[in-house]
Amino acid sequence: MEAVRIRTDQAEAGMTVASDIFSSNNQLIITKGTILDDKIITRLRFYSIYGLLIYRGNLEPVKEESYIEMLRSTKEFKKFNRTYVDSVNNVENSFSSVLKGDSDININEMLTETDKILKESRNGSHLLEMLHGIRNYDDLTYVHSLNVSLICNIFAGWLKLSKEDTQVLTLAGLLHDIGKMLIPKDIMQKEGKLTEEEFRIVKTHAIKGYQALKDQPVDIRVKYAALMHHERCDGSGYPNGFVGEQIDDFAKIVAIADVYDAMTSNRLYRDAICPFDVVENFERDGFLKYDPGYLMTFMERIVQSYIHNRVRLNDGREGEVVMINKLALSKPVVRIGSEFIDLSRELKLMIAEII
């Protein structure tokens, strides 16, 4: 029987659920084949389930929407989005004030901006889901900085850091790219490929950021993150070509969050890259360039956050991520109808897009 995805606010008593429904914490909420009633629909809303698959049967035609479209239509997301936009504007103003020398960094004020957003989310997976919903923002330094800060906060939880260290890492993520605001805008906003000279100028943002922060009343690890977030463990990074233990631990963590957000966000010169492609890049090239312990933790937890998301394969078929392969994190098991496809065994298939 044909199944169609609908928004939760379109659900009506008598509809039959066409796929198991899980909460953001991977808890089974409703099983496939359940017939909806008012009590079950209320339960869906309680667990913030934005959409579900139901059997079409004799229903009137229903416009099928992607999961992201459903997410963006909810009151919860709209409230999150308003808070996010407000924080982006405040971060921009704070950066400008510090760089102009009008004021020192107010740590509590800056962390208040991330705290406002964190309070709009239930947990790390939910926050990542919300951030995925706003990926259509222009790639501006302060948007990227706020995203990296939030990802660092989630990362700190995965690493079980103390409250104090979590705050330091969150601030390090927020300020890691502050030096980019000292790079000419015509270079930072160029749509085409940078020349070698332009790229050399962009790379100076790490030193410029450190210089802007070195006399500020912040933890030294925040300053090191600005300086070293483009260093790589194999010595291939910049500005100093540091290797391994020469790189500060928080800078190593920020580097992973920085690359993940940059690759999964829209850029002037390309569209956002699918998170599973980013994980595949990490699997292929990352263990020499990034700290293996931090990278493995990040990859395992980031792919777990996409379980039960709808995806489109490169052959056009759509399905649901139902299981992660620990030995091939970028190649999960996808359910399409009653068929289970193990992408680690299908060399020609891959996830093209989260929908």
C-alpha positions in Angstrom: 0.0 0.0 0.0 1.3 3.5 -0.9 2.6 5.6 2.0 2.8 9.4 2.1 4.5 11.8 4.5 2.3 14.3 6.2 2.8 17.0 8.8 1.6 16.1 12.3 -1.0 18.9 12.2 -2.5 17.1 9.1 -2.9 13.9 11.1 -6.5 12.7 11.7 -8.1 9.9 13.7 -8.4 6.8 11.6 -5.2 7.2 9.6 -2.8 4.2 9.7 0.9 4.8 10.5 3.1 3.4 7.8 6.5 3.4 9.6 7.7 3.1 13.2 8.0 6.6 14.9 10.9 7.4 17.2 11.6 10.4 19.5 14.7 12.5 19.2 16.2 10.2 21.9 15.7 7.1 19.7 12.7 6.0 21.9 10.0 4.1 20.0 6.8 6.1 20.3 4.4 4.5 17.8 4.7 1.3 15.9 4.0 0.7 12.2 0.3 -0.2 11.6 -1.0 1.8 14.5 -4.4 3.5 13.8 -4.3 7.1 14.9 -6.8 8.4 17.5 -6.9 11.8 19.3 -4.8 10.4 22.2 -2.0 9.2 19.9 -2.0 12.4 17.9 -1.6 14.4 21.2 1.4 12.1 22.0 3.0 12.9 18.7 2.8 16.6 19.5 4.1 16.0 23.0 7.3 14.4 21.6 7.6 17.2 19.0 7.2 14.8 16.1 6.9 17.1 13.1 5.8 14.6 10.4 5.0 10.9 9.9 4.4 8.4 7.2 0.8 7.2 6.8 -0.9 4.8 4.3 -2.7 6.8 1.7 -5.7 4.4 1.4 -8.8 6.3 0.4 -7.5 9.6 1.7 -7.8 12.8 -0.4 -4.5 13.7 -2.1 -2.0 15.1 0.4 0.9 17.4 -0.6 4.0 15.5 0.6 6.6 17.6 2.3 10.2 16.9 3.3 11.1 16.6 6.9 12.9 19.9 6.8 9.8 21.6 5.4 7.8 20.1 8.2 10.3 21.2 10.8 10.4 24.8 9.5 6.6 25.0 9.7 6.4 24.2 13.4 6.0 26.9 16.1 9.0 25.4 17.9 11.3 26.0 15.0 9.9 29.5 14.3 10.6 30.4 17.9 14.1 28.9 17.7 14.7 30.8 14.4 13.8 34.1 16.0 16.1 33.5 18.9 18.9 32.5 16.5 18.6 35.6 14.3 18.6 37.8 17.4 21.7 36.2 18.7 23.5 36.4 15.3 22.9 40.2 15.3 24.1 40.5 18.9 27.3 38.5 18.1 28.0 40.7 15.1 27.7 43.8 17.3 29.9 42.3 20.0 32.6 41.4 17.5 32.6 44.9 16.0 32.8 46.5 19.4 35.8 44.4 20.4 37.7 44.9 17.1 37.2 48.6 17.2 38.6 48.8 20.7 35.4 50.2 22.1 35.2 47.5 24.8 36.8 44.4 26.2 35.2 41.0 25.6 32.4 40.5 28.0 32.4 36.7 28.5 29.1 36.5 30.3 27.4 38.6 27.6 28.7 36.5 24.8 27.8 33.2 26.5 24.3 34.6 27.1 23.8 34.5 23.4 24.6 30.8 23.1 22.7 30.0 26.3 19.5 31.6 24.8 19.7 29.2 21.8 20.6 26.2 23.9 17.5 26.8 26.1 15.4 26.5 22.9 16.6 22.9 22.4 16.0 19.8 24.3 19.3 18.1 23.8 22.3 17.9 21.4 20.5 15.9 18.7 17.5 18.3 18.8 19.9 21.3 18.5 21.7 19.8 15.5 18.3 19.1 13.9 17.3 22.8 14.4 20.6 24.0 13.0 20.1 21.8 9.9 16.8 23.6 9.4 18.5 27.0 9.1 21.3 26.0 6.7 20.0 28.3 4.1 21.5 31.3 5.8 24.3 33.2 4.0 27.7 32.1 5.1 28.7 35.1 7.2 31.5 35.0 9.7 29.3 35.6 12.7 26.7 33.0 11.6 29.5 30.4 11.2 31.0 31.4 14.5 27.7 31.0 16.3 27.2 27.6 14.7 30.6 26.4 15.7 30.1 27.6 19.2 26.9 25.6 19.5 28.5 22.5 18.0 31.4 22.9 20.4 28.9 23.0 23.3 27.4 19.7 22.1 30.8 18.2 21.5 31.8 19.1 25.1 28.8 17.1 26.4 29.9 14.1 24.3 33.4 14.4 25.8 32.0 14.8 29.3 33.9 18.0 30.0 33.3 20.0 33.2 30.9 22.9 33.2 33.8 25.4 33.3 35.6 23.7 30.4 32.4 23.5 28.4 32.0 27.3 28.8 35.6 27.9 27.7 35.2 25.6 24.7 31.8 27.2 23.7 33.5 30.6 23.9 36.5 29.3 21.8 34.1 28.2 19.1 32.4 31.6 19.1 35.7 33.6 18.8 37.8 31.2 16.7 37.2 33.1 13.4 37.1 36.7 14.8 40.2 37.5 12.7 38.1 37.1 9.5 36.5 40.4 10.3 39.9 42.0 9.8 40.2 40.6 6.2 39.0 42.8 3.4 35.3 42.2 2.6 35.9 42.0 -1.1 38.0 39.0 -0.5 35.8 37.3 2.1 32.7 37.8 0.0 34.2 36.9 -3.4 32.0 34.5 -5.3 34.7 33.0 -7.5 37.9 31.1 -6.7 40.4 33.0 -4.7 43.8 33.8 -6.2 46.9 32.5 -4.4 47.5 36.0 -3.0 43.9 36.3 -1.8 44.1 32.9 -0.1 47.4 34.0 1.5 45.6 37.0 2.9 42.6 34.9 4.2 45.0 32.6 6.0 46.3 35.5 8.0 43.0 35.6 9.9 44.4 33.0 12.4 47.2 35.3 13.5 45.0 38.4 13.3 42.4 36.7 15.5 45.0 35.8 18.1 46.4 39.3 18.1 42.9 40.7 18.6 42.4 38.4 21.6 45.9 38.2 23.2 45.3 41.1 25.6 41.7 40.3 26.2 40.6 38.8 29.6 39.8 35.3 28.3 41.2 31.9 28.9 44.4 31.2 27.0 42.7 28.2 25.3 40.3 30.6 23.6 43.2 32.6 22.2 45.0 29.4 21.1 41.8 28.2 19.3 41.8 31.4 17.3 45.5 30.9 16.4 45.6 27.1 15.8 42.2 26.0 14.5 43.7 25.5 11.0 46.7 23.6 12.3 46.6 19.8 11.5 48.2 16.9 13.3 50.3 15.9 10.3 51.8 19.4 10.0 49.9 20.3 6.9 48.0 23.2 8.5 48.7 26.9 9.1 49.9 29.4 10.2 52.8 27.5 11.9 52.7 24.0 10.6 52.4 22.6 14.1 52.0 18.8 14.6 50.4 16.6 17.1 51.0 17.7 20.7 52.1 21.2 19.6 48.4 21.9 19.0 46.2 22.9 21.9 43.5 20.4 22.7 40.7 22.9 22.5 42.0 24.1 19.1 41.9 20.5 17.9 38.2 20.2 19.0 37.3 23.6 17.4 39.0 22.5 14.2 36.7 19.5 13.8 33.5 21.6 14.6 34.8 24.3 12.2 35.3 22.0 9.3 32.0 20.2 9.8 29.9 23.4 10.0 31.8 25.0 7.0 31.2 21.9 4.8 27.6 21.4 5.7 26.7 25.1 5.2 26.0 27.0 2.0 29.0 28.9 0.7 29.1 31.7 -1.9 30.9 29.3 -4.3 29.0 26.0 -3.6 25.9 24.5 -2.0 26.0 22.7 1.4 27.6 19.3 1.4 25.6 16.3 2.8 26.7 15.5 6.4 27.3 11.9 5.4 29.7 13.1 2.7 31.6 15.1 5.3 31.8 12.1 7.6 33.1 10.0 4.6 35.8 12.7 4.1 36.8 12.5 7.7 36.9 8.7 7.5 39.1 8.8 4.4 41.6 11.6 5.3 40.8 12.8 8.8 42.7 10.4 11.1 46.1 11.9 10.1 44.9 15.5 10.1 42.8 15.6 13.3 43.1 14.1 16.7 41.8 10.5 16.3 40.2 10.4 19.7 38.2 13.6 19.3 37.4 12.8 15.6 36.0 9.3 16.4 33.8 10.6 19.2 32.5 13.4 16.9 31.8 11.1 13.9 30.0 8.4 16.0 27.8 10.9 17.7 27.0 13.1 14.7 25.8 10.2 12.6 23.7 8.9 15.5 21.9 12.3 15.4 20.7 11.5 11.9 19.1 8.2 12.7 15.4 8.2 11.6 16.0 11.1 9.2 14.6 10.9 5.7 17.3 10.8 3.0 17.6 10.7 -0.8 20.1 8.3 -2.4 22.1 9.1 -5.4 19.8 6.9 -7.5 16.8 9.1 -6.5 15.1 6.7 -4.1 14.1 8.0 -0.7 14.2 6.2 2.6 14.9 6.4 6.3 18.2 6.0 8.1 17.6 3.1 10.6 21.0 1.8 11.7 24.6 3.0 11.7 27.5 0.8 10.6 30.3 1.4 13.2 33.0 0.3 10.7 31.6 2.5 8.0 29.9 5.5 9.7 29.1 7.3 6.5 27.4 4.2 5.1 24.3 3.5 7.3 21.5 1.1 6.7 18.5 2.8 4.9 15.0 1.5 4.9 13.0 2.1 1.6 9.5 0.6 2.1 10.0 -2.9 3.2 13.6 -3.1 1.8 16.7 -2.6 4.0 19.7 -1.3 2.1 23.2 -1.6 3.7 25.1 1.2 2.0 28.4 -0.3 3.2 27.7 -3.3 0.9 26.4 -1.2 -2.0 29.5 0.5 -3.5 27.6 2.5 -6.1 25.0 3.8 -3.7 25.4 6.7 -1.3 23.3 9.3 0.6 23.0 12.4 -1.6 20.8 14.5 0.6 19.0 14.7 4.0 15.4 15.7 3.2 
